[in-house]
């Protein structure tokens, strides 16, 4: 008795092509998810390094406040934003290391975002030295292709964007970001930032665009730079309770009653009140004519 031979000794060319096509389709479907996962991993590393830099800045601010270095014959505070990170073109070793190097455990790698390709990964807000207790939301460090983020207010010789804001240091007008731009949303069109409140966050470019009046005041302009433009003589209580929502102390002589911000008369002394009014007392309220 003979055993019938199997007529299918292997795959046909058509079957092989079908298998290859299916595998190719699956790979194409999975690659975006894989790339996204990889980029999120790089984003996490980037944010962690930025956090280390922020902590080092806090330490340096406590230990080195007021200390100076001479740069090209000019005395400069060593916490000046232009001196904080390594400068490949520096002539002195301390410039090549950056003035934060002593506070960093991994000074060599911490300055490099894994998604960056240029010389600089992070930029410091040019006005960070003027930030204080009311500037928790202000951005201190952000992903940037230049060492200093100079996008607050008017810059001499560079009229830039609206009301003197140097828009060209933020974007080149092309809606598609690339490494030639200064601002660097490297992580799927988003950028890491470290705030004065000592935390890292991730932002879309339009959320923190300094050419938008509200964003400029919320994220970039130190509160102190707004307060210095206000004449406090008319409403002295504003200086203490500026933009707070908490009750404020009655300004009338002999009365220190804490009154609600909406009250028109003090419940203790009965005298009329003039509560803080940002529309009247803040020259930056509702507009961005930099003073």
C-alpha positions in Angstrom: 0.0 0.0 0.0 1.4 3.3 -1.0 1.3 6.5 1.1 0.0 9.5 -0.7 2.6 12.2 -1.0 2.0 15.7 0.5 1.4 18.0 -2.4 2.5 21.0 -0.3 6.2 20.6 0.3 6.7 24.3 1.2 5.4 27.8 0.9 4.6 29.1 -2.5 6.0 32.5 -3.6 2.5 34.1 -3.2 2.2 32.8 0.4 5.7 34.2 1.2 4.8 37.6 -0.2 1.6 37.7 1.8 3.5 36.9 5.0 6.1 39.5 4.3 3.4 42.1 3.5 1.6 41.3 6.8 4.8 41.6 8.8 5.6 44.9 7.1 2.1 46.2 7.9 2.5 45.2 11.5 5.9 46.9 11.8 4.5 50.1 10.2 1.7 50.1 12.7 3.9 49.6 15.7 6.8 52.0 14.8 4.9 55.2 15.8 4.1 53.7 19.2 7.7 52.5 19.6 9.1 55.9 18.6 6.7 57.7 20.9 7.7 55.5 23.8 11.4 56.2 23.1 10.8 59.9 22.9 8.8 59.9 26.1 11.8 58.2 27.7 14.2 60.8 26.4 11.7 63.5 27.6 11.8 62.0 31.1 15.6 62.0 31.1 15.7 65.6 29.9 13.3 66.7 32.6 15.3 64.9 35.3 18.5 66.6 34.1 16.7 70.0 34.1 15.6 69.4 37.6 19.2 68.7 38.7 20.2 72.0 37.1 17.4 73.8 39.0 18.5 72.3 42.3 22.1 73.3 41.6 21.0 76.8 40.9 19.2 77.0 44.2 22.3 75.8 46.0 24.5 78.3 44.1 22.1 81.1 44.9 22.5 80.3 48.6 26.3 79.8 48.5 27.5 82.2 45.9 25.2 85.2 45.9 27.2 88.4 45.4 30.4 86.7 44.2 32.0 88.1 41.1 34.2 87.1 38.2 35.9 89.3 35.7 35.0 88.6 32.1 36.9 90.5 29.4 37.8 93.2 32.0 34.1 93.5 33.2 33.1 92.4 36.7 30.1 90.0 36.5 28.1 88.2 39.1 28.9 84.5 38.8 25.1 83.7 38.8 24.6 85.8 35.7 22.6 83.6 33.2 25.4 83.9 30.6 27.9 82.2 32.9 25.9 79.4 34.5 26.5 76.6 32.0 29.6 75.4 30.1 30.8 77.7 27.4 32.8 75.8 24.7 34.3 79.1 23.6 35.3 80.2 27.1 39.0 81.3 27.6 39.1 80.3 31.3 38.5 76.8 32.7 35.7 78.1 35.0 33.9 79.4 31.9 34.3 76.1 30.1 32.9 74.3 33.2 30.2 76.9 34.0 29.7 78.4 37.4 27.1 75.8 38.4 29.6 72.9 37.9 30.5 72.7 41.6 26.9 72.1 42.6 26.4 69.3 40.0 27.3 65.7 40.5 27.2 64.8 36.8 28.3 68.0 35.3 29.3 66.4 32.0 26.0 64.8 31.0 23.5 66.9 32.8 23.7 69.7 30.3 22.7 67.5 27.4 19.0 66.7 26.5 19.0 63.3 24.8 16.8 64.7 22.0 19.1 67.7 21.4 21.7 67.8 18.6 23.1 71.4 19.0 25.7 72.8 21.4 23.1 73.9 23.9 20.1 72.1 25.3 18.8 74.6 27.8 18.5 78.3 28.2 18.1 80.4 31.4 15.6 83.2 31.6 17.6 86.4 31.4 15.6 87.9 34.3 15.8 85.0 36.7 17.8 87.0 39.2 14.9 89.3 39.7 12.4 86.5 40.6 11.1 86.2 44.1 8.4 84.6 46.3 5.5 85.6 44.0 7.1 84.1 40.8 6.4 80.4 41.3 5.0 80.0 37.8 7.8 81.9 36.1 10.0 79.9 33.8 13.7 79.8 34.9 15.1 77.1 32.5 13.6 75.9 29.3 14.7 73.8 26.3 16.5 76.3 24.1 19.3 76.3 21.6 21.0 79.3 23.2 22.3 79.7 26.7 20.1 82.7 27.6 16.4 83.2 26.8 16.2 86.9 26.2 12.6 87.4 25.3 11.3 89.7 28.1 10.7 93.3 27.3 12.5 95.6 24.9 16.1 94.7 23.8 18.2 97.6 22.5 19.1 97.2 18.9 16.6 94.4 18.4 13.1 95.7 18.1 11.8 92.2 17.4 8.1 91.4 17.8 5.2 93.2 19.4 6.0 96.1 21.7 9.7 95.6 21.4 9.6 91.9 22.3 12.5 90.1 20.5 10.3 87.6 18.7 13.0 86.4 16.4 14.7 84.7 19.4 11.6 82.7 20.0 10.7 81.4 16.6 11.5 82.2 12.9 7.8 82.4 11.9 7.8 78.9 10.5 5.1 76.8 12.2 7.3 73.7 11.8 10.0 73.6 14.5 13.5 72.6 13.6 16.9 72.7 15.3 17.7 76.1 13.8 15.1 77.7 15.9 16.1 79.1 19.3 13.1 77.7 21.2 13.2 73.9 21.2 10.0 71.9 21.7 11.9 68.7 21.0 9.5 66.2 22.5 6.6 65.7 20.1 6.2 69.5 19.7 6.4 70.0 23.5 9.2 71.4 25.7 10.3 70.8 29.3 10.7 73.8 31.6 11.8 74.4 35.2 9.9 77.0 37.1 10.9 79.3 40.0 8.5 77.1 42.1 11.2 74.4 41.8 9.2 72.0 39.6 9.4 70.8 36.0 6.5 71.0 33.6 5.9 70.4 29.9 4.4 73.0 27.7 3.1 73.4 24.2 4.7 76.4 22.4 1.5 78.5 22.3 0.9 78.0 26.0 4.0 80.1 26.9 4.5 82.2 23.8 6.1 85.5 25.1 4.6 87.4 22.2 1.2 86.9 23.9 0.6 89.5 26.6 -0.9 87.2 29.2 1.7 84.5 28.7 4.5 87.0 29.0 3.3 88.2 32.4 2.4 84.7 33.6 5.5 82.8 32.7 8.3 85.2 31.9 8.1 88.7 33.4 9.1 88.7 37.2 6.5 90.2 39.4 9.1 92.6 40.7 9.5 94.1 37.3 5.8 95.0 37.2 5.7 96.3 40.8 8.5 98.8 40.2 6.4 100.6 37.7 3.5 101.3 40.2 3.0 104.4 42.3 2.0 102.9 45.7 1.2 106.2 47.4 -2.5 106.1 46.4 -3.1 102.6 47.6 -0.4 101.4 50.0 -2.2 98.2 50.8 -1.6 97.0 47.3 2.1 96.7 47.9 1.6 94.0 50.5 -1.4 92.3 49.0 -0.8 92.8 45.2 -2.8 90.3 43.2 -3.5 88.1 46.2 -7.1 86.9 46.7 -6.7 86.8 50.5 -8.2 89.4 52.7 -6.1 92.5 53.3 -5.6 94.8 56.3 -7.7 97.9 56.5 -5.5 100.9 55.7 -7.2 103.4 58.0 -5.4 104.7 61.0 -6.0 102.7 64.2 -7.7 99.9 62.4 -6.0 96.6 61.3 -9.2 94.6 60.6 -8.7 92.0 57.8 -11.3 92.8 55.2 -12.6 90.9 52.2 -11.3 92.1 48.9 -14.9 92.8 47.7 -15.9 94.9 50.7 -16.6 98.6 50.2 -16.7 99.5 53.9 -14.6 98.2 56.9 -16.9 96.2 59.2 -14.8 97.4 62.2 -14.2 101.1 61.7 -17.0 101.7 59.2 -14.9 103.8 56.9 -14.9 103.3 53.1 -12.4 101.1 51.4 -10.6 101.3 48.1 -9.6 97.7 47.4 -6.7 96.9 45.1 -7.6 97.4 41.5 -5.1 95.9 39.0 -6.8 97.8 36.2 -5.8 101.1 37.8 -2.6 100.3 39.7 -0.8 97.9 37.3 0.5 99.6 34.2 0.9 96.1 32.6 -2.7 95.1 33.2 -4.4 94.1 30.0 -1.6 95.3 27.7 2.1 94.8 27.1 3.6 98.3 26.6 6.9 97.5 28.3 8.1 100.3 30.5 
